[in-house]
Structure formats: C-alpha cells, structure tokens
Amino acid sequence: MKEMIARIGSLKIIPIMTVERASDALNAAKALVEGGLPCAEVTFRTAAAEEAIRAIRKIEGILLGAGTILKPEQVDLAAKAGAQFIVTPGFNPQVVRRCLDRGMPVFPGVATPTEIETALSFGLEVVKYFPMEAFGGLKTLKAVSAPYPMMRFIPTGGISAANLKSYLEFPKVLACGGSWLATKELISAGRYDEIARLVREAVQIAQALKA
C-alpha cells in the first residue's frame, strides 16, 4: 500500500477513463502515457471495463486502477483483469474489507468526517474526496481535513486545469482525480491527440509545483 501511495503521489494526477468500447482503451491509455502520465483509472460504469483493463495491461509500466467499484465481487473481477488498485465513489465497508483481505490498495470515497474516521478505523491513510467541487471545493476540504493530520486525500469531481494547481498546493492532497483528461466523448471520437495535449498541460502544472 505504501509503495502504491508513493507512486500515485509522484504522479500527482490520476486520469479517469470511462470506456464504452474496450477496443478504444489501449489507444486512449497510450495517449495518457504519451502526454506524460503512465497511469489510468478505468471506471466500472460500463460493461467494457474488464476488457479495457486487460487491454491496457499490455502497456509496460503503466499504473492501472479500477474505479466506481460498488460490490466486493467487482474487486475480484478488477483484480483478475489486471487492476493494481481500487477506487470507490463512497465508503462501502464490504468493498474495503475485500480489498484489504486481498492485499489490494484501495482509495474509498468520503465526503464527511464520519466517513474519514471510518477509513481510519480500517487503517487507511489515503482516501478519495468525492464529489469535491460539488461539496464546496478546496475550502471544504481544508475545513473537513483539519482534525485529521494523518490522512491524505485524492479530490475528484470538478477538478480541471483551472483549479488543479490550487488543489495540488494543499499539503494534504496526495493527487487529484482527473476525469477531464480522457472523457468518454474524446475516447469515442478517437481524439487521442487532444487527450495527450490535455495530459501534457496537466503534467506541466504538476511539475511546476515540484520545481
């Protein structure tokens, strides 16, 4: 888990992909790598998710997660397909327990102090904060996270190139979830050059903070 946290922290951004056709997944993921982010979270919002993960696993060195995991059985399916970490929209104790039992890194979604404390009770050090902008943005994250110096966050939902810098500057943010980088529309239209461009733009923002 600590190694996974370190890798995600070094990347600063997790590109989130929802793939309608598994045949598009490999090229979309290659565009992420070309742009400078060898990482992808494939959401289980479509029937193509498992096959998409299998296709992306062909890219050597890519960090590959499965998102929108709602049931323990989906943890097993994602792991079998080749996912290396799990992300959930909310805190489902059964899903988190299945991940921990399998030794699978998991970043469950939280939005309240109660959910953060539940995550702490499971021994977790990093959680997803979702939906970030709809719940008040960075101001809310700073307020909610204040009592929990031991916890770090992956804000997701409404993050874009316009506000990425402000989130990444907050020390409690490990990385940001980026659904704007490879949207369903861009993937379905085969606009891989545009995906790579958006990724390069985001990577430049993140790298500028490290300088």
NORDAVEN-V819025 format. One record per pair of residues at least 4 apart in sequence whose C-alpha atoms are under 6 Angstrom apart, sorted by the first residue. I is the first residue (numbers start at 1). J is the second residue. D is the distance in Angstrom with one decimal. If there is no record, write none. Layout:
<<I;J;D> <I;J;D>>
//
This chain:
<<1;105;5.3> <5;9;6.0> <9;174;5.2> <9;175;5.8> <12;175;4.1> <13;175;5.1> <13;176;4.9> <13;177;5.9> <14;177;4.8> <14;178;5.7> <15;40;5.1> <15;178;4.6> <16;41;4.7> <16;178;5.5> <16;179;4.7> <17;41;6.0> <17;42;4.9> <17;182;5.8> <18;42;5.9> <18;43;5.3> <18;184;5.8> <21;48;5.9> <22;48;5.1> <22;51;5.7> <22;52;4.6> <25;52;5.3> <26;55;5.7> <26;56;5.1> <31;192;5.6> <31;196;4.9> <32;37;5.3> <32;196;5.7> <33;37;4.9> <33;38;4.5> <35;196;4.4> <35;199;5.0> <35;200;4.7> <38;62;4.8> <39;62;5.3> <39;63;4.5> <39;64;5.8> <40;64;5.1> <41;64;5.9> <41;65;4.4> <41;66;5.3> <41;67;5.9> <42;66;4.9> <42;67;5.7> <43;66;5.6> <43;67;4.1> <43;68;5.2> <44;49;5.3> <44;67;6.0> <44;68;5.3> <48;52;5.9> <50;81;5.8> <53;81;6.0> <54;81;5.2> <64;83;5.4> <64;84;5.5> <65;83;4.9> <65;84;5.4> <65;85;4.6> <65;86;5.6> <66;83;5.8> <66;86;5.1> <67;86;5.9> <67;87;4.5> <67;88;5.8> <68;88;4.9> <68;89;5.7> <69;88;5.0> <71;95;5.8> <72;95;4.6> <72;98;5.9> <74;78;6.0> <78;83;5.4> <79;83;4.9> <85;104;6.0> <85;105;4.9> <85;106;5.8> <86;106;4.6> <87;106;5.8> <87;107;4.8> <87;108;5.5> <88;108;4.7> <88;109;5.4> <89;109;4.6> <90;108;6.0> <90;109;4.1> <90;110;5.7> <91;108;5.4> <91;109;5.5> <93;97;5.9> <99;104;4.8> <100;104;5.8> <107;127;4.8> <107;128;5.7> <108;127;5.4> <108;128;5.6> <109;128;4.5> <109;129;5.5> <109;130;5.8> <110;115;5.5> <110;129;5.1> <111;129;5.8> <119;124;5.5> <120;124;5.3> <125;151;5.0> <126;151;5.8> <126;152;4.8> <126;153;5.5> <127;153;5.1> <128;153;5.5> <128;154;4.4> <128;155;5.7> <129;154;5.8> <129;155;4.5> <130;156;5.3> <130;157;6.0> <131;156;6.0> <131;157;4.7> <132;137;5.3> <132;155;5.7> <132;156;5.5> <132;157;5.1> <133;137;4.1> <133;158;5.1> <136;140;5.1> <140;144;6.0> <141;145;5.8> <152;172;4.8> <152;173;5.7> <152;174;6.0> <153;173;4.8> <153;174;5.7> <154;173;5.9> <154;174;5.9> <154;175;5.1> <154;176;5.0> <155;176;5.2> <156;177;4.6> <160;164;5.7> <168;173;6.0> <181;195;5.9> <181;198;5.7> <182;195;5.5> <184;188;5.9> <186;191;5.1> <203;207;6.0>>
//
